[in-house]
Amino acid sequence: MQNNGSFLENKFSVKGSLWKERVSDTEKVSLIEHDNNIPNLLAKILVGRKIDSSDVDSFLNPEVNKLLLDPSKLFDLEKGVSFIANCISNREKIGILGDYDVDGATSTSILKLFLDYYNIKTEIYIPNRLKEGYGPNKSAIDFFYRKGVNTFITVDCGATAIEPMVYANSKGMKSIIIDHHKVDDELPECFAHINPSRDEDNSGLNDLAAVGLTFIFIVGLRREIRNKDIFPEINEPSLKQFLDLVALGTVCDVVKLKGLNRAFVKEGIDIIAKKPRPGIEGLKSISGSKDVGVSELGYRIGPRINAAGRTGASDLGFRLLTSSNEDEVLAISERLNNLNQQRQNIEETVLFDAINDVEKKLNDKKLNTFPCCVIVSGENWHLGVLGIVASRLKEKYYRPSFVISSDNENLTGSARSISGIDVGKIIIKAVSKNILISGGGHKMAAGFSLKKNSLDDFKEFCEDEIFSQSSETTLNKINYYDSIIDSSNINRDLYNLIKVASPYGQGNPEPQFIIKNAKIEYWSEVGKGHLKVKLSNANYGHIDAIAFSSKGTPIGNIIMNHSGSLLHIAGNIKNNDWQGNKAVQFHIRDLFTP
């Protein structure tokens, strides 16, 4: 392994990115290497993820039992579980109101399945994204009221639901909120509000998805049921059985895979590998996934569940994850697969229009520099794909991106951000200034609504806020590599070494490598625009590589026209399982012309 990356200093790649070495503290790398008796590259990977020597074992071998804190550390949790335990003791029907995304579906599922264990009747309500929008609403409250529900729990929503909770209170209903989204200055009126984003909360669990918080809630609830000696004739359920759902929701909500989240995902993936839940097995099969890891959860299984909410069939994901009926699982899996294809087609159309809009504005204004953010709007763009299109624009232009659909005078939008810009904060501030009707979210993602006559004010507000949050380098896309390697190093041993520090994801990025002075021996097109490449560097042998969806892109053009030329190539190392043959393959992400 090589370490000197000075040849890349201040040099932009063909994708317009800077690549920097992730770790320069060689002393700390040596310390971790010797203290823990691990290879130098693994030590370097750990230092690059800010892991101290004393934390190496817990990072490489995370266990939920060791990392799970006392549930009472979460503000309002004891109050909430005590109340729900009394409802269970009295065999009261309980309502569950969940969000329509994967985090919401998994949160709703584990709460429902836990209550089923004690034979507690539940009523489930997942709002129709296209007709009702996000979170609690009057229709949901009326549904619970008609069903005789006096107490309901919201999961992955409710943090900013001021008016719906006032309405619920007027009906004499009690509510408990379990959410992780940013709160506003004014909090909803509810019996208990469990949310690490609250000022009163000192749990330090701000990185958990709602499904992680819901899991901690049922840990506390099971303990409360035990302490109150409710149903002593019923054996306690093992909560480990729910970790597959916790892993799925955690990965798909793109929260940091550190600490407890890392343990959730690692143990959950182990459960899926050994005995997958019928619904997960159904989606695994129909999506063509052989093994299930973070990538498969995030890019194959998760999008199919999300497709239900995006296309107006909001409860399908929940129904799939809680079903044990083989025929039902197959039918829902097939429907979700079809909905996902519909979603992809809609997304392509909206993305095409959005990119054309951006490029037209850039050409009309003849700008010397790219604006600090991307804001696009279109008539009746499908609400279910706004967030995905915003993500695509963010990736393409490396700017906070806001995608807005106009329906007469009412506008609905989604935002996705880059590192260093908190769009959730921007949206909540815009609501407080009455620029937006409603909105909320995280640092990296948010949703909002506004009136058409406020659009210009909103654009100006976003530009001002992003400018105030930006430093000199915020809007430069900087990628990080872990080591410079020779082609001879790319083998099964290296792949297995990298795998030791998995699962990779948000907060624990997959290791990236640079192959210096690589030569493209030949290439061929495979699939839909993918380029399969044979490359080498110096006399270190040939390796197989692939550049996905690269035909017609700057990377693809260079690969197809620079055979025999030397290039610096950036990418990661993957296992390629094709028709039963497993081989290590280098995935090309970027490249430089020396």
PEQUIFEN-V716577 format. One record per residue. N is the residue number from 1. PHI is phi as a letter, one per 30 degrees, with the letter a starting at -180 (none if undefined). Layout:
N;PHI, N;PHI
This chain:
1;none, 2;c, 3;b, 4;d, 5;c, 6;d, 7;d, 8;c, 9;d, 10;h, 11;c, 12;d, 13;d, 14;d, 15;c, 16;i, 17;c, 18;c, 19;c, 20;b, 21;d, 22;d, 23;b, 24;b, 25;d, 26;d, 27;d, 28;d, 29;d, 30;d, 31;d, 32;d, 33;e, 34;d, 35;d, 36;c, 37;h, 38;b, 39;d, 40;e, 41;d, 42;d, 43;d, 44;d, 45;d, 46;d, 47;d, 48;d, 49;c, 50;h, 51;c, 52;d, 53;e, 54;d, 55;c, 56;d, 57;d, 58;d, 59;d, 60;d, 61;b, 62;d, 63;b, 64;e, 65;e, 66;d, 67;c, 68;d, 69;d, 70;d, 71;e, 72;d, 73;d, 74;d, 75;e, 76;i, 77;d, 78;e, 79;d, 80;d, 81;d, 82;d, 83;d, 84;d, 85;d, 86;d, 87;d, 88;d, 89;e, 90;d, 91;h, 92;d, 93;d, 94;b, 95;c, 96;b, 97;c, 98;c, 99;d, 100;c, 101;c, 102;d, 103;d, 104;d, 105;d, 106;d, 107;d, 108;d, 109;d, 110;d, 111;d, 112;d, 113;d, 114;d, 115;d, 116;e, 117;e, 118;c, 119;h, 120;c, 121;d, 122;b, 123;b, 124;c, 125;b, 126;b, 127;e, 128;d, 129;e, 130;d, 131;c, 132;c, 133;i, 134;c, 135;i, 136;e, 137;a, 138;d, 139;d, 140;d, 141;d, 142;d, 143;d, 144;d, 145;d, 146;d, 147;d, 148;i, 149;d, 150;c, 151;b, 152;b, 153;c, 154;c, 155;b, 156;i, 157;a, 158;j, 159;e, 160;b, 161;d, 162;d, 163;d, 164;e, 165;d, 166;d, 167;d, 168;d, 169;d, 170;d, 171;c, 172;i, 173;c, 174;c, 175;b, 176;b, 177;c, 178;c, 179;b, 180;b, 181;d, 182;d, 183;c, 184;c, 185;d, 186;c, 187;c, 188;d, 189;d, 190;b, 191;d, 192;b, 193;b, 194;c, 195;a, 196;d, 197;d, 198;d, 199;d, 200;d, 201;d, 202;c, 203;d, 204;i, 205;c, 206;d, 207;d, 208;d, 209;d, 210;d, 211;d, 212;d, 213;d, 214;d, 215;d, 216;d, 217;d, 218;d, 219;d, 220;d, 221;d, 222;d, 223;d, 224;d, 225;d, 226;d, 227;d, 228;d, 229;h, 230;d, 231;h, 232;d, 233;d, 234;c, 235;d, 236;d, 237;d, 238;d, 239;d, 240;d, 241;d, 242;c, 243;d, 244;d, 245;d, 246;d, 247;d, 248;d, 249;d, 250;d, 251;d, 252;d, 253;c, 254;h, 255;c, 256;d, 257;d, 258;b, 259;h, 260;d, 261;e, 262;d, 263;d, 264;e, 265;d, 266;d, 267;d, 268;d, 269;d, 270;d, 271;d, 272;d, 273;d, 274;d, 275;a, 276;d, 277;e, 278;e, 279;d, 280;d, 281;d, 282;d, 283;d, 284;e, 285;d, 286;d, 287;c, 288;i, 289;d, 290;d, 291;c, 292;b, 293;b, 294;e, 295;d, 296;d, 297;d, 298;d, 299;c, 300;c, 301;d, 302;e, 303;e, 304;d, 305;d, 306;d, 307;e, 308;d, 309;d, 310;d, 311;c, 312;j, 313;c, 314;d, 315;c, 316;d, 317;d, 318;d, 319;d, 320;d, 321;d, 322;c, 323;c, 324;c, 325;d, 326;e, 327;d, 328;d, 329;e, 330;d, 331;d, 332;d, 333;e, 334;d, 335;d, 336;d, 337;d, 338;d, 339;d, 340;d, 341;d, 342;d, 343;d, 344;d, 345;d, 346;d, 347;e, 348;e, 349;d, 350;d, 351;d, 352;e, 353;d, 354;d, 355;d, 356;e, 357;d, 358;d, 359;d, 360;d, 361;d, 362;d, 363;d, 364;d, 365;d, 366;h, 367;d, 368;d, 369;b, 370;d, 371;e, 372;d, 373;a, 374;c, 375;b, 376;b, 377;b, 378;b, 379;d, 380;h, 381;d, 382;d, 383;d, 384;d, 385;c, 386;e, 387;d, 388;d, 389;d, 390;d, 391;d, 392;d, 393;d, 394;d, 395;d, 396;d, 397;c, 398;h, 399;b, 400;e, 401;b, 402;b, 403;c, 404;b, 405;c, 406;c, 407;b, 408;h, 409;c, 410;c, 411;b, 412;b, 413;b, 414;b, 415;b, 416;b, 417;b, 418;c, 419;e, 420;j, 421;b, 422;c, 423;d, 424;e, 425;d, 426;d, 427;d, 428;d, 429;d, 430;d, 431;d, 432;d, 433;c, 434;i, 435;d, 436;c, 437;d, 438;a, 439;l, 440;l, 441;l, 442;c, 443;d, 444;c, 445;a, 446;a, 447;b, 448;a, 449;b, 450;a, 451;d, 452;e, 453;d, 454;c, 455;d, 456;d, 457;d, 458;d, 459;d, 460;d, 461;d, 462;d, 463;d, 464;d, 465;d, 466;d, 467;d, 468;d, 469;d, 470;d, 471;c, 472;d, 473;c, 474;e, 475;d, 476;d, 477;d, 478;c, 479;c, 480;b, 481;c, 482;c, 483;a, 484;c, 485;b, 486;c, 487;e, 488;d, 489;d, 490;d, 491;a, 492;d, 493;d, 494;d, 495;e, 496;d, 497;d, 498;d, 499;d, 500;e, 501;c, 502;d, 503;d, 504;c, 505;l, 506;e, 507;i, 508;b, 509;d, 510;d, 511;e, 512;c, 513;b, 514;c, 515;c, 516;d, 517;h, 518;d, 519;c, 520;d, 521;d, 522;a, 523;b, 524;b, 525;d, 526;b, 527;h, 528;c, 529;i, 530;d, 531;c, 532;c, 533;b, 534;c, 535;b, 536;a, 537;b, 538;h, 539;c, 540;c, 541;j, 542;c, 543;b, 544;d, 545;b, 546;b, 547;c, 548;d, 549;h, 550;c, 551;d, 552;i, 553;c, 554;e, 555;d, 556;d, 557;d, 558;d, 559;e, 560;d, 561;b, 562;b, 563;e, 564;j, 565;d, 566;d, 567;b, 568;c, 569;c, 570;c, 571;l, 572;b, 573;c, 574;b, 575;c, 576;c, 577;c, 578;b, 579;h, 580;i, 581;c, 582;c, 583;b, 584;d, 585;b, 586;c, 587;c, 588;d, 589;c, 590;a, 591;a, 592;b, 593;c, 594;d
